[in-house]
C-alpha cells in the first residue's frame, strides 16, 4: 500500500512537471533534454561539424539535442539498452567498456578523434543507497576512461555524478585528467536530486 501511494504521488508530480509537459509538447523523449540545452547555452558544447558521443544514450533525448545543434557533424550513441532510432544518430548497442564494442565504435569513427563526450547515465536503482552510489561512481569512472582515450586535445567531457560517497574522489580524478573542471546544476535538474554535472575541458596528456 505504501509503495502504491508513493508511486501514485511520483506519477502525479511527474505529469505535472513543466519540463515533462514541455518535452511532450516539443517532441523530446525525456525532460533531460533541457538539462543539456541549459548547460550548452552556458558553455557552448554543441557546435556544427563536431563529433559527439553520448554514453548511456537511451531513451535518446540528449541525442536529439546534439543532432539539432551539431549540423554537419557526427553523433554516436552507445547503450546496453535498445533505443528507438534518432535520425542522424549512429547507434551502437552494447557495453562501451567491452573491447568488441569499442573496436566496432572505433571502426565507425574512421580514425577521427572525438570533440565531446556526454553522459547522463545512472545505474538501475536497487534501493540500497551505498550500493547504488558505488555503481554510479563506477559508471562515471568508465565514462571518464572512455573520454580521455578518445577526445581531441581540446575536447570536452560532460558527465552526471551523484553527490555522496566517492564524489570528491571522482572530482579529483577529473581534475587530474583535465586542465579545467567545472560544476553545473541546471534548473531542469530537480532541486532535491543529488545529481550534478561535471564538465572537464582539455584532457591532460
N, C-alpha and C positions, 0 to 999 in steps of 0.2 A: 504494500500500500504506500509506504514512504517513497519507494523508488518511483512508483507510478505518479505520485504527486510532484516529485522533483522533476520527472520527465515532462509532465504537462506544463510546469512552470517554465522550464527551459524552452520548450517549444513556443509557448506564448511570447516569451521575451525575444526569441529568435525571429519570429514572424513580425514582431513589432519593431525590430531593429531597423533604423533608417538605411543603414548600409546594405542590409539584406534586401530591403524593398528597392533600393536604387540598383543593386546588381540584377535583380529580376527584371526591372524595367529597361535596363540598358544592355541586357544580354550577356552579362558576365556570369561565370559558373559558380563563383563564390564571392563573398564580401571581401576576401583577402585581396582582390584586385585593387581596392582603394588604398590598401597599405603600401603596395608597391608604387602606385601612382604618386602618393604623397611624398614618399622618400625620393622618387625620381625627380619630382618637381623641385626638391631642395638640392639634390646632389647631381642631377643631370647624368644619370647612369645609362639611360637608354638613348642611343643615337642612331641615325641612319647608317647602314652599312656595317655595323659591328656584328661580331659573333657572340651569341649569348647561350649559356647552358643553364637550364632550370632543373635542379636536382630535386627529386621527390615531387614531380610536377603535378600529379593528379590532384584535383579534377581538371586543372588547366587554366585557371583564371590568370595566373601570372604569365603564362604563355600568351594568352590573348592580349594582354597589355604589351608584352615585349614585341609581338608581331606588329601591332599597330604603330609602335614608336620606333621600330628599327627597320624601316623600309629599305630594301636593297641589301639587307644583311642576312644572317642565318640564325635561326633559333632552334636549338636542340632541347629535347626534353627526355629525362630518364626517370623511370619509376618502376618499383616492383609491381605496382598495381597497373591494371589495364586503364587506358584513358581514351575517351572518345576523341577522334581526330580533331585537331585545330588546324585550319587552313594555314599553310606556310610554316608549320612546325614539323621538324624531323623527330619523331618519337621512337624511343628505343626502350622496350620493356625488359627490366632485369635489374640486378643489383649493381650499382655503378662502381662498387669496390671489387667486383668479380673480374678476374683477368680476361675471361672470354668476352664479357660485356664491354670492358674497357677497350679491348682490341677492335671490336666492331665499331664502337664510337670513334676511335681514332682513325679507322678506315674511312668513315663517313666525313670526318673532319678534313681529310685530304691535305694533311700537312700544315694546316693553319693553326695559329695559336688563338686562344680564346680571350676576348676583351672583358667579358663579365660572366661571373658565375653567381647565380642566385639560388637560395634555398629557403623554403618556407616549411621544411619538414618537421614533423613531430611523430613520436612513436605511437603505436597503438597503446592506449591507456589501460593499465592493469588495475589501477586503483591503489596500488602500493606506491606511495609518493616517492620514497627513496629509490626504488627500482625504476620507476618511470623517469625520474630526473637523471639517473645514471645512463639510461638508454638514450635519452635526449642528448646528453653531452657526447655520448659515443657517436651518434649520427652527425653532430656538429664537427667532431674531430675527423670523421671520414670525409665530410664535405670539404673541410679545410685542406686535407691532404690532396684531394682531387683538384681543388682550385690552384694550389701552388704548383702542382705538376703540369697544369695546362694553360695558365694565364700568360698573357703578354707581360713584358717588363712593367708596363704602365696599367696593367689590368686591375680589376676590382672584384671584390667578393662580398656579397651581402648574405647574411645568414641569420635565421631566427634562433635565439637562445633563450631558454627559460632560466630566470634568476633562481638561485638556490645553490645547493652543494655542487661544487665543480665549476660554477660560473666564472669566478675570478681567475681560477687556474686556466680556463679556456681563453679568457680575455688576454691573459698574459702570454699565452701561446700565440694568439693572433698578433699581439704586439711584437713578439719575437720574429714573426714571419712576414709582417707587413710594415712598411715605413710609417703608415698612418692608420690608426683605428679610431673610428667614431661610433658613438651610440645613437640609435634612433628609436623613438617610440611614437609611431604615427597615431593620429587621432582615431583612425579606424580600428586600432587595437583597443579592445575593451579595457577600461581602467583597472578592473580587478584582476586582469590577466597578468601572470608573471612573465609573459613573453616580452622580449625586447629584441632589437636587431643590432648586429654589429656590422659595420662597413669597413672592410680592410682595403687599402689602396696601395698599389705598387709593391708587389711581393719582393722580399729581400732575396738576393742571390738566385 
